[in-house]
Amino acid sequence: MRHTFIRGAGAALLAAAFLTTGSLTARPGVSGAAGALPAPVLQFKLASRNTTTKPPTTAQCEQNDGVACYSSVQYQNAYDTTPLYNKGIDGKGTTIAIVVPFGYPGIATELAAFDRAFHLPAPPSLKTIAPAGKIPPYQPGKHPAMRASALETSLDVEYAHALAPGARLLVVATPVYEGLGTSGFPQITKAVGYVASHHLAQVISMSLGTAEQTFPSQESLLNLRGAFRTAAADKVSVLAASGDEGPSNFRTGSTFFTTRTASWPASDPLVTGVGGTQLFLTANGQRTQPDVVWNDTNLQGIPAATGGGRSSVFARPSYQNGVAKAVGSQRGVPDVSMSAAVNGAALVYLAGNVGFSGAGYYLIGGTSEAAPLFAGVVALADQQAGHGLGLLNPALYQLYAHHAPGLVAVNEGTNTVTFEQGSRWHTVPGWDAVHGYDLATGTGTIDAARFVPELAAAGG
């Protein structure tokens, strides 16, 4: 499920929730929300519009919005990609596929504006395909889910491109909005399988998911895995965001699990689950302190933290045997983490597609940001290797076991969440960051200048 947090000039932070009841309803303080909506997706958003013609600075966001915001240039410096660009490693010759319900027909115009603002080159190509069925006409007023998907498309495309500016971009739109349980996932996995079997991309990014417990049966989940087997066989890397409610996740469109859960497809052993961190950056992207686990629960008053935990469906894969102390007998997620915090959000240019305040720069956070950022890094590694690396996890855990310098430990923070539900306060205990693998940030985060050649070599 996705929460969208909106702040107009001088206004308090507001939250609108997309619910499984089939309507878009509003939390206190939000008015005018209406329209039919299918079952929701998982991911969390914060959007704070800046009405200037130029993107705001970090200092301006902190002053006007009470949270930090970061640009593509700051992320490039923070993740140390510039030394790679200087060597010609910018994703050239690779394709990043972004799977998202509906897509957004205005994405090319948005990306062009984003590139101009941050002095990025245009991608070699930006295309949209719909291999799982015809996409309905874009009618955001009639179908609020399309607004949500448009926002998702914008975030994913802009920030995959930000770290791999030389990669081709392929938006893979599906005709059904994904939600709790199997809703929308047959179309999503069909699209993944099509991209993999037709060799259309080296890496596939999905900023979506739902708790394993929302499926009607384990069999109904397992029946959707064929596309991931195809991708692994065809050397295509598949990434998925680990979720945005800490260890909780949505039970229904408006309630959360009060016990630990894990989000699929991030929990699938054939998928690389990407969790979230909080960065602390200067105006030019230098760190003022080490990254910590993303957890904005206190800022928002609802579960708002990186997803992570142990799968209830999948046993521990062999590549996690070296972290068995942390994961036990089950598959553990996430595998790696990138920026996701609301306080440290990505600046995203939206051309009025979200239907709130019109065109401008918005602040967006969540593991929906982390997954495309890591997809950009994988594209750099694919270029350096000269081929697609396929399932990344065996190489990732091999690098971890050998203390590869490109993997950077995240040693502070927790993804425990506390929230009020049903007139009671609930705490769902997560996991603390430790010096080593943990169920909050996985193997940690990355220094791309070191990690990219390491991954390219380990993935062989």
C-alpha positions in Angstrom: 0.0 0.0 0.0 1.1 3.6 -0.6 0.6 6.6 1.7 1.1 10.0 0.0 2.1 12.8 2.3 1.4 16.3 1.0 2.4 19.7 2.2 1.4 22.9 0.6 3.1 26.2 1.3 2.9 27.0 5.0 0.5 24.1 5.7 0.7 21.3 8.1 1.7 17.8 6.9 -1.3 15.9 5.6 -1.7 12.2 4.8 -4.1 10.6 2.3 -4.4 6.8 2.3 -5.4 4.7 -0.6 -7.7 2.0 0.8 -8.8 -1.5 -0.2 -12.4 -0.5 0.3 -12.4 0.7 -3.3 -12.3 4.4 -2.5 -9.7 7.0 -1.8 -10.4 8.3 1.7 -8.7 11.0 3.6 -7.1 11.2 7.1 -8.1 14.3 9.1 -7.1 17.5 7.4 -7.4 16.2 3.9 -10.4 17.1 1.9 -11.7 16.5 -1.6 -10.5 12.9 -1.9 -12.8 10.8 -4.0 -13.0 8.2 -6.7 -12.7 4.4 -7.2 -9.5 2.7 -6.4 -8.5 -1.0 -6.6 -6.6 -2.7 -3.8 -3.5 -0.8 -2.8 0.2 -1.2 -3.1 2.7 -1.3 -0.3 5.0 1.6 -0.7 5.1 4.8 1.2 5.4 8.3 -0.1 6.0 11.8 1.1 5.3 14.6 -1.4 6.0 18.2 -0.5 5.6 20.6 -3.5 8.0 23.4 -4.1 6.5 25.9 -6.4 9.7 27.6 -7.6 10.9 26.9 -11.2 14.2 25.6 -9.8 14.6 22.6 -7.4 15.0 23.7 -3.8 18.2 23.3 -1.9 18.5 21.0 1.1 18.6 24.1 3.3 15.4 25.4 1.8 13.6 22.1 2.4 14.8 22.0 6.0 13.5 25.6 6.5 10.2 25.3 4.6 9.3 21.7 5.1 11.1 20.6 8.2 12.9 17.8 6.5 16.0 17.5 4.3 15.8 16.9 0.6 18.5 15.7 -1.8 19.1 16.0 -5.5 20.5 13.6 -8.0 23.9 15.3 -7.8 24.0 14.8 -4.0 23.1 11.1 -4.4 25.9 10.7 -7.1 28.4 12.1 -4.7 27.1 10.2 -1.7 27.3 6.9 -3.5 30.6 7.8 -5.1 29.6 7.2 -8.7 31.6 10.1 -10.2 34.9 8.1 -10.4 33.0 5.5 -12.4 31.6 8.1 -14.8 35.1 9.4 -15.3 36.1 6.0 -16.5 33.1 5.8 -18.9 31.0 3.5 -16.6 27.6 5.2 -16.7 25.3 2.4 -17.7 26.0 2.6 -21.4 24.8 -0.5 -23.3 22.5 -1.6 -20.5 18.7 -1.3 -20.0 16.9 -0.8 -16.7 13.3 -2.1 -16.8 10.8 -0.5 -14.3 7.7 -2.6 -13.8 4.8 -0.4 -12.6 1.0 -0.6 -12.9 -0.3 1.7 -15.6 2.9 3.7 -16.0 2.5 7.4 -16.9 2.2 8.8 -20.5 3.9 12.1 -19.5 7.1 10.5 -18.2 9.3 11.6 -21.1 8.4 15.3 -20.6 9.0 15.0 -16.8 12.3 13.3 -17.2 13.5 16.0 -19.7 12.7 18.7 -17.1 14.4 16.7 -14.4 17.5 16.3 -16.6 17.6 20.0 -17.4 17.4 21.0 -13.7 20.2 18.7 -12.6 22.4 18.9 -15.8 21.9 15.2 -16.6 22.2 13.8 -20.2 19.0 12.4 -21.7 19.0 8.6 -21.7 19.8 6.8 -24.9 16.1 5.8 -25.0 13.0 5.9 -22.9 10.2 3.5 -24.0 7.0 2.1 -22.5 5.7 -1.3 -23.3 2.6 -3.2 -22.0 3.3 -6.9 -22.4 0.6 -8.0 -19.9 -2.4 -6.4 -21.5 -3.7 -3.1 -22.8 -3.3 -0.1 -20.5 -6.5 1.8 -19.8 -6.6 5.5 -20.9 -4.9 7.8 -18.4 -7.8 9.3 -16.4 -6.4 10.3 -13.0 -9.6 12.1 -12.0 -11.6 9.0 -12.5 -9.1 6.5 -11.3 -6.9 7.8 -8.4 -4.8 4.7 -8.7 -3.4 6.1 -11.9 -2.2 9.2 -10.1 -0.4 7.0 -7.6 1.2 4.9 -10.4 2.2 8.1 -12.3 4.0 9.3 -9.2 5.7 5.9 -8.8 6.8 5.9 -12.5 8.3 9.4 -12.1 10.3 8.5 -9.0 11.6 5.3 -10.4 12.5 6.6 -13.8 14.2 9.7 -12.5 16.3 8.0 -9.9 17.3 5.0 -11.8 18.5 7.5 -14.5 20.2 9.6 -11.8 22.7 6.9 -11.0 23.0 5.3 -14.4 22.6 8.3 -16.8 23.9 6.3 -19.8 21.5 3.4 -19.4 18.4 2.9 -21.6 15.1 3.0 -19.7 12.1 0.8 -20.2 8.8 1.4 -18.4 6.9 -1.9 -18.3 3.3 -1.0 -17.6 0.7 -3.5 -16.4 -3.0 -3.1 -16.7 -4.1 -3.9 -13.1 -3.2 -2.0 -9.9 -1.4 -4.3 -7.5 -2.7 -4.7 -4.0 -3.0 -7.1 -1.1 -2.8 -10.7 -1.9 -2.7 -11.8 -5.5 -4.4 -8.7 -7.0 -2.4 -7.4 -9.9 0.5 -9.7 -9.4 -0.3 -12.2 -12.2 0.1 -9.3 -14.6 3.2 -8.0 -12.9 5.0 -11.4 -13.0 3.8 -11.9 -16.6 5.5 -8.6 -17.5 8.7 -9.6 -15.6 8.8 -12.9 -17.5 8.3 -11.2 -20.9 11.2 -8.8 -20.3 13.5 -11.6 -19.2 12.6 -14.1 -21.9 12.9 -11.4 -24.6 16.2 -10.1 -23.2 14.9 -6.6 -23.1 16.8 -5.5 -19.9 19.7 -6.5 -17.7 18.0 -5.4 -14.5 14.3 -5.2 -13.5 13.2 -2.9 -10.6 9.9 -3.2 -8.8 8.8 -0.7 -6.2 5.9 -2.8 -5.0 4.9 -5.7 -2.8 2.6 -7.0 -0.2 2.9 -9.0 3.0 3.2 -12.7 2.5 0.4 -13.2 4.9 -2.1 -11.3 2.6 -2.1 -14.1 0.1 -5.0 -16.6 0.3 -2.5 -19.5 0.5 1.2 -20.1 0.2 0.4 -22.0 -3.1 -1.2 -18.9 -4.6 2.1 -17.0 -3.9 4.4 -19.8 -5.1 2.4 -20.1 -8.4 3.6 -16.6 -9.3 7.3 -17.4 -9.1 7.8 -18.7 -12.7 8.9 -15.3 -14.0 11.7 -15.1 -11.4 13.0 -18.5 -12.4 13.0 -17.3 -16.0 14.9 -14.1 -15.1 17.5 -16.1 -13.2 18.0 -18.5 -16.1 18.3 -15.6 -18.5 20.8 -13.7 -16.3 18.4 -10.8 -15.6 18.7 -9.2 -12.1 15.3 -8.7 -10.3 15.0 -6.1 -7.5 12.1 -5.3 -5.2 11.6 -2.7 -2.5 11.4 -4.3 1.0 8.5 -2.3 2.2 7.8 0.8 4.2 6.0 -0.2 7.4 9.0 -1.7 9.2 8.3 -5.4 10.2 4.5 -4.7 10.1 3.1 -4.2 6.6 -0.6 -3.6 5.7 -3.2 -6.2 6.8 -6.0 -4.4 5.0 -6.1 -1.1 3.2 -6.3 0.8 6.5 -4.9 -1.5 9.2 -1.5 -2.9 9.8 -0.2 -6.3 11.1 0.6 -6.2 14.8 3.1 -9.1 14.4 6.2 -9.4 12.2 5.7 -10.0 8.5 7.9 -9.9 5.4 7.0 -8.4 2.0 6.9 -10.4 -1.3 8.4 -10.3 -3.9 11.4 -8.8 -1.9 11.3 -12.0 0.2 11.6 -14.3 -2.8 15.1 -16.0 -2.8 15.3 -15.2 -6.6 14.8 -11.5 -5.9 17.2 -8.9 -4.4 15.3 -7.1 -1.6 16.3 -3.5 -1.3 15.8 -1.8 2.1 16.1 1.8 3.2 18.6 4.0 5.0 18.7 7.7 6.1 21.5 9.8 4.7 22.9 13.0 6.2 24.4 15.1 3.4 25.9 18.5 2.8 24.8 20.6 -0.1 27.3 18.8 -2.4 26.5 15.3 -1.1 29.2 14.7 1.4 28.2 12.8 4.5 28.1 14.6 7.8 27.6 11.3 9.7 27.2 7.6 8.8 23.9 6.3 7.3 21.4 4.9 9.8 18.3 2.6 9.4 15.4 4.5 7.8 12.7 5.0 10.4 10.4 8.0 10.2 7.6 6.5 12.4 7.8 9.3 14.9 7.7 11.9 12.2 4.6 10.5 10.6 2.7 8.8 13.5 2.2 5.6 11.4 4.5 2.8 10.6 7.1 4.4 8.4 10.3 2.5 8.3 12.3 0.1 6.1 10.8 -3.3 5.7 12.8 -6.3 6.9 12.3 -9.6 8.5 12.2 -13.4 8.0 10.0 -15.0 5.4 7.2 -17.2 6.5 7.2 -18.9 3.1 10.8 -19.4 2.0 13.5 -21.4 3.8 17.0 -19.9 4.1 18.7 -20.0 0.7 22.2 -21.4 0.6 23.7 -18.0 -0.1 22.5 -16.9 3.3 24.1 -19.7 5.2 26.9 -17.3 6.3 24.3 -15.1 8.0 22.3 -18.0 9.5 22.7 -16.5 13.0 20.6 -13.5 11.9 18.1 -15.1 9.6 17.6 -18.5 11.3 16.1 -21.2 9.1 14.2 -18.7 6.9 15.0 -16.4 4.0 15.9 -13.0 5.5 15.3 -9.5 3.9 16.6 -7.0 2.9 19.8 -7.9 1.1 21.1 -4.4 0.7 19.9 -0.9 1.4 19.9 2.6 -0.2 18.4 6.0 0.6 14.7 5.9 1.6 14.1 8.4 4.4 11.4 11.0 4.4 13.8 13.2 6.3 16.3 13.1 3.4 13.9 12.6 0.6 14.5 12.6 -3.1 13.6 15.7 -5.2 11.3 14.5 -7.9 9.9 16.6 -10.7 6.2 15.9 -11.3 4.3 17.6 -14.1 1.0 17.8 -12.1 0.4 14.1 -12.5 -0.4 13.4 -8.8 -3.4 15.7 -8.9 -2.6 17.7 -5.8 -0.8 20.9 -6.4 0.4 21.0 -10.0 3.8 20.8 -11.5 6.8 21.3 -9.3 9.5 19.6 -7.3 8.2 17.1 -4.7 10.0 15.4 -1.8 9.5 11.6 -2.0 10.7 8.9 0.4 10.3 5.2 0.9 12.0 2.0 -0.4 10.3 2.9 -3.7 13.3 5.3 -4.0 15.8 2.7 -2.8 15.0 0.1 -5.4 15.6 2.2 -8.5 18.7 3.8 -7.0 20.2 0.3 -6.6 19.0 -0.6 -10.1 21.2 2.2 -11.4 24.1 0.8 -9.5 23.5 -2.7 -10.9 23.4 -1.2 -14.5 26.9 0.2 -13.9 28.1 -3.2 -12.8 26.5 -4.8 -15.8 28.3 -2.5 -18.1 31.6 -3.1 -16.3 31.1 -6.9 -16.5 30.1 -6.7 -20.2 26.9 -8.7 -19.5 23.9 -9.1 -17.3 24.8 -10.4 -13.8 21.5 -12.3 -13.2 20.6 -13.2 -9.6 22.8 -10.9 -7.5 22.4 -12.5 -4.1 25.1 -15.2 -4.3 27.7 -12.6 -5.3 26.4 -10.1 -2.8 26.8 -12.5 0.1 30.1 -13.7 -1.2 31.3 -10.0 -1.1 29.9 -9.6 2.4 31.7 -12.8 3.6 35.0 -11.5 2.2 34.5 -8.0 3.7 34.5 -6.3 0.4 35.3 -2.5 0.8 32.4 -1.6 -1.5 29.8 -2.8 1.1 29.4 -0.2 3.8 28.0 -1.3 7.2 25.0 0.5 8.7 25.6 0.3 12.4 22.8 2.4 14.0 19.1 2.5 14.1 16.1 0.1 14.2 13.0 -0.7 12.1 10.8 -1.2 15.1 7.5 0.6 14.7 4.9 1.9 17.2 1.5 3.0 16.1 -2.1 3.5 17.3 -4.7 1.1 15.8 -8.1 0.1 17.1 -7.8 2.6 20.1 -4.7 0.8 21.2 -1.0 1.4 20.8 1.0 -1.4 19.2 4.7 -2.0 19.0 6.0 -4.4 16.4 9.6 -5.2 17.3 11.9 -5.0 14.4 15.7 -5.4 14.3 18.5 -3.2 15.3 21.4 -2.4 13.0 24.6 -4.2 14.0 28.1 -4.3 12.6 27.4 -7.1 10.1 24.3 -8.5 8.4 21.0 -7.6 10.1 17.3 -7.7 9.2 17.0 -3.9 9.0 19.6 -3.1 6.3 20.9 -6.5 5.1 24.5 -6.4 4.1 24.5 -2.6 4.4 24.8 0.0 1.8 27.4 0.7 -1.0 30.3 2.8 -2.1 29.7 2.5 -5.9 33.3 3.2 -7.0 34.4 0.1 -5.1 31.2 -1.9 -5.2 30.6 -1.9 -8.9 33.9 -3.5 -9.9 33.6 -5.9 -7.0 30.1 -7.0 -8.0 31.1 -7.2 -11.7 33.9 -9.5 -10.8 32.0 -11.6 -8.3 29.0 -12.0 -10.6 31.4 -13.2 -13.3 
